[in-house]
C-alpha cells in the first residue's frame, strides 16, 4: 500500500490502518472444508480475474486468464498476475486441476473524493474518515474515477489489496471521427476519446458529443447511454 506523503498529514489524512473493522478471515485451518488460515483451496479452473492467490508466500492478483487447448483434449490456462506488494506483473501457466490457495478478502465501500497524483483519496461514508490508496489498485479503470463515485476496496487483514469501480460508467465522447452513412449499417469500429481522457474502441456510428456506457472490468464499449 502506498499512503500519502508526509505533507498529507497537514490535511488530516491518515493511512488505511485508521479504519477499524473486524476481519472475517478464517483464523483456524479446517482441512475437511479446504479452508486455511489465509484462504480457501481452489482449482485453477475456478480462478477468475480479480481473485487473489498466494504463491510462494506472495499475494498475487489474477489480472487476466486465457484458456489454451492442447493436443488430445488437454488444456492449460495462461494467467497474468500482479504482485500485490511490488505491483510488478508476470505471466504463469497452470493446469486446470492445479490446486491453489485463493485468499479470502473483505470488501468495504468508500467514496472517491479526489485525485492526488499517484494516490486516490477515499472517504468511508459511515465514519467520514479519509485515507489515500495507490491508484494502481484500480488497474486500468483508474482513468474513470470521478468525484463522488462509489468504489470498493478489498482488504487482506489490514491491507488494501485491490479496488474496483462500479461495473459500468457513463462517459461523453469528446473526440471522434465523423460517422458516415455506411458505418451506420456495418460493423465497423473506430477509436474515440472520452471526457475522462481514456480512448476506447466503439461502433462506427457513435458520434462526438454522445454519451456511452463503458465496462470498467475490461474498458470496453457497452452501449449508447439512454436518458439522464
C-alpha positions in Angstrom: 0.0 0.0 0.0 1.2 3.5 -0.8 0.0 6.2 1.5 0.1 9.9 1.0 3.4 11.7 1.5 4.2 13.3 4.8 2.7 16.6 3.7 -0.7 14.9 3.7 -0.8 14.9 7.5 -1.4 18.6 7.4 -4.7 17.9 5.6 -5.8 15.5 8.3 -5.5 12.3 6.2 -4.3 9.0 7.6 -3.1 5.8 6.1 -5.6 2.9 5.9 -5.0 1.4 9.3 -7.1 4.3 10.7 -10.2 2.3 9.7 -11.3 -0.1 12.3 -13.2 -3.2 11.3 -13.5 -6.8 12.2 -11.8 -9.2 9.8 -13.9 -12.1 8.6 -10.8 -14.1 7.5 -10.6 -17.6 8.8 -8.4 -18.0 11.8 -8.1 -21.7 12.0 -7.5 -24.4 9.4 -10.3 -26.8 8.6 -8.9 -29.3 6.3 -12.1 -31.1 5.7 -13.6 -28.0 4.1 -10.4 -26.9 2.4 -10.3 -23.7 4.4 -6.9 -22.5 5.6 -5.7 -19.6 7.8 -5.3 -17.3 4.8 -7.7 -18.7 2.2 -9.6 -21.4 0.5 -8.3 -24.3 -1.6 -9.4 -23.8 -5.2 -8.7 -25.4 -8.5 -7.1 -23.3 -11.2 -10.1 -23.9 -13.4 -12.3 -21.9 -11.0 -10.0 -18.9 -10.6 -11.3 -15.7 -12.2 -9.8 -12.2 -12.9 -9.9 -10.2 -9.7 -9.2 -13.2 -7.4 -6.1 -13.1 -5.3 -4.0 -16.2 -4.7 -1.0 -16.9 -2.6 2.0 -18.3 -4.5 5.4 -19.0 -2.8 4.4 -16.8 0.2 3.4 -13.8 -2.0 -0.1 -12.4 -2.8 -0.8 -12.3 -6.5 -3.9 -10.7 -8.1 -5.2 -12.5 -11.2 -5.5 -9.9 -13.9 -6.3 -12.0 -16.9 -6.8 -15.6 -17.8 -6.7 -17.2 -21.3 -7.5 -20.9 -21.8 -5.4 -22.7 -24.4 -6.4 -26.1 -25.9 -3.7 -28.6 -26.5 -3.4 -32.0 -28.1 -5.6 -34.9 -27.1 -8.2 -32.7 -25.5 -5.9 -31.3 -22.7 -5.9 -27.6 -21.9 -3.9 -25.1 -19.9 -4.5 -21.6 -18.5 -2.2 -18.7 -19.2 -2.5 -16.3 -16.3 -1.4 -12.7 -16.0 -0.6 -11.9 -12.3 0.1 -8.7 -10.4 2.3 -8.9 -7.3 0.3 -7.1 -4.6 3.3 -5.7 -2.8 5.5 -4.6 -5.7 2.9 -4.1 -8.4 5.0 -6.0 -10.9 3.3 -8.2 -13.4 4.3 -11.7 -14.7 2.7 -14.5 -16.7 2.3 -18.0 -15.4 0.7 -21.2 -16.9 -1.5 -23.5 -14.9 -3.2 -26.9 -15.4 -7.0 -26.7 -14.8 -6.6 -29.2 -12.0 -3.8 -27.4 -10.2 -4.7 -26.7 -6.6 -4.3 -23.1 -5.4 -5.0 -21.1 -2.3 -7.4 -18.3 -3.1 -7.1 -15.6 -0.5 -10.2 -14.5 1.3 -10.7 -10.8 1.1 -13.1 -8.4 2.8 -14.8 -5.8 0.7 -15.6 -2.4 2.0 -17.4 0.5 0.4 -15.9 4.0 0.0 -16.5 7.2 -1.9 -13.8 8.6 -4.2 -13.1 12.2 -3.3 -10.3 13.4 -5.5 -7.1 12.5 -7.4 -3.9 13.3 -5.5 -1.3 12.4 -8.1 -0.3 8.7 -7.6 -3.0 8.3 -4.9 -6.7 8.3 -4.8 -8.2 9.9 -1.7 -11.2 8.0 -0.4 -13.8 8.5 2.3 -15.6 6.0 4.5 -19.3 7.0 4.1 -20.1 5.7 7.6 -17.3 7.3 9.6 -16.2 10.0 7.2 -12.6 9.1 7.8 -10.3 9.8 4.8 -7.3 7.9 3.5 -5.3 7.5 0.3 -4.5 4.4 -1.6 -2.3 3.8 -4.7 -4.4 4.4 -7.8 -2.7 1.3 -9.3 -5.1 -0.8 -7.1 -7.9 0.2 -9.6 -5.9 -1.1 -12.6 -6.7 0.3 -16.0 -10.1 1.5 -14.7 -8.4 4.2 -12.6 -8.8 6.6 -15.6 -12.6 6.6 -14.9 -12.5 7.8 -11.3 -14.8 10.7 -10.7 -15.6 12.8 -7.7 -18.3 11.3 -5.5 -18.1 7.9 -7.3 -18.8 4.8 -5.0 -15.9 2.3 -5.1 -15.0 -0.9 -3.3 -11.7 -1.8 -1.7 -10.8 -5.4 -0.9 -8.7 -5.9 2.3 -6.4 -8.7 3.3 -6.3 -8.2 7.0 -5.5 -4.5 7.5 -4.0 -4.1 4.0 -6.0 -2.8 0.9 -5.2 -5.3 -1.9 -7.5 -4.4 -4.8 -10.0 -1.7 -5.7 -12.9 -1.6 -8.1 -15.3 0.9 -9.7 -19.0 0.3 -10.5 -19.4 -2.3 -13.2 -20.3 0.4 -15.8 -19.6 4.1 -16.0 -21.2 6.8 -18.2 -18.9 8.9 -20.3 -19.2 11.5 -23.0 -17.4 11.2 -26.3 -15.3 14.4 -26.8 -13.4 13.4 -29.9 -14.4 11.1 -32.7 -14.1 10.9 -36.5 -17.4 11.7 -38.3 -19.8 8.8 -38.7 -20.6 8.0 -42.4 -23.9 6.6 -43.6 -22.2 3.3 -44.5 -21.0 2.9 -40.9 -24.5 3.1 -39.6 -25.3 -0.2 -41.3 -22.0 -2.1 -40.9 -20.0 -3.5 -38.0 -17.1 -1.1 -38.5 -15.4 0.4 -35.4 -13.2 3.4 -34.5 -11.3 4.9 -31.7 -12.7 7.8 -29.7 -11.6 9.9 -26.8 -13.8 10.1 -23.7 -14.2 13.1 -21.3 -12.0 11.2 -18.9 -9.2 11.2 -21.4 -9.4 7.5 -21.9 -9.5 6.2 -25.5 -11.7 3.2 -26.4 -13.0 1.4 -29.5 -16.7 2.0 -30.3 -19.0 1.2 -33.2 -18.5 3.4 -36.2 -21.9 5.1 -35.8 -21.0 6.7 -32.4 -20.5 10.5 -32.8 -18.8 13.2 -30.9 -21.0 14.6 -28.1 -22.8 11.3 -27.5 -22.7 9.6 -24.1 -21.8 5.9 -23.9 -21.6 3.2 -21.2 -18.2 1.6 -20.6 -17.5 -1.7 -18.8 -14.8 -1.0 -16.2 -13.6 -4.6 -15.9 -12.0 -4.6 -19.4 -12.5 -1.0 -20.6 -14.9 -1.9 -23.4 -17.9 -0.2 -25.0 -21.3 -1.5 -23.8 -23.9 0.7 -25.4 -25.2 4.2 -26.0 -26.3 5.8 -22.8 -30.0 6.4 -22.5 -31.7 9.2 -20.6 -30.1 11.3 -17.9 
